Amino acid sequence: MATVLPPEPGALPNLGSPRTRVFEATVNFARRDRFQVRDDARGYTVFDIWTGAAVVIDGVPQTGRDIEDAGSLAALLSQWARQGALKVFV
């Protein structure tokens, strides 16, 4: 059985430097799929997690879609974004 000692008074936990925490947060954020799906009033919306805005393709917002279409579109757009083959205009 391991012995756990309490921290010394005034000791702070080792959370790493602020620079390390920012880097880890950035890496974790970058690993997520950029495009996700969320519920809307008429179905599901494909949105960009960087902006929170619904994806618009040829002037048509990608809202009110069924779950299969929205999920497939989000996966495809995320793949293209990772490959650098997607032009995103905000």
N, C-alpha and C positions, 0 to 999 in steps of 0.2 A: 504494500500500500504506500502511495506517495504521500509525502508530507508537504502541505501547502502552508507557506508562511504569509502572514498578512504584510501588505506593503508598509514601508517605513512612513511615518507621518510626514506629510507634505510631498511625498513622491508622486509624480505624475505617471500615468500609464504610457508605455512606449507605443505611440501611434505613428511613428515615422515623421519625417519632416513634412511641412506643408507642400513642398514641391513633389515629394513622393506620393502623397495622397491625391494631388491634382492629376499627376500622371496616371495613377491607377484608375481614377474615375474616368479619365479621358479614354484610356484603353478599354475599359469595360463598356463605356458608351459606344465606342467605335465598333465593338464586336456585335452589338445588337443590330438586328435588321433595321435599316433606315425607315422602311415603310411598314406600317402596322395597320390593323383593322380595329375599328371601334363601332359600337352600336350607334345607330341614329334613329330618328323617328320612323323612317320608312324601310329600314334594313340595316346595312352596314356601310361604313365609310372607310375608304383607303386614305390614310393620311401620312404626312412626313413628320417623323418624330422630332426633327430639328426645328421645324417651324410650328407644328401643330395644325397646319392648314391641310384641308382636303386636297388630294391630288386632282389636277385638272388636265385632261388629255383632249387636245383639239377643241378647247373651249367648253368641255363638258366635265363638271365636277363629278368625281367618282364617289357618289353618295347614293344611298338607297339600293345598293347591290345586294344580291344574296350572298350568304356566307362563303360558299364555294368559290364564286367568281372573285369576291373581294380578297379572299385568302390567296388565291392563285395569282392575282394581279400584284398584291403586296410582295409575294415571294419573288416574282419575276422582276419587279422594279428594284427590289433590294439586291438581287443578284447582279443586275445591270449596273447599279450604283457601285457595288464592290469592284466590278471589273472596269469601272471608269467609262462605261459605254452609254451613260445616261446623262443627258443635259437637263439640269434642273434650273428653272428660273423662279425667283421668288418675287 
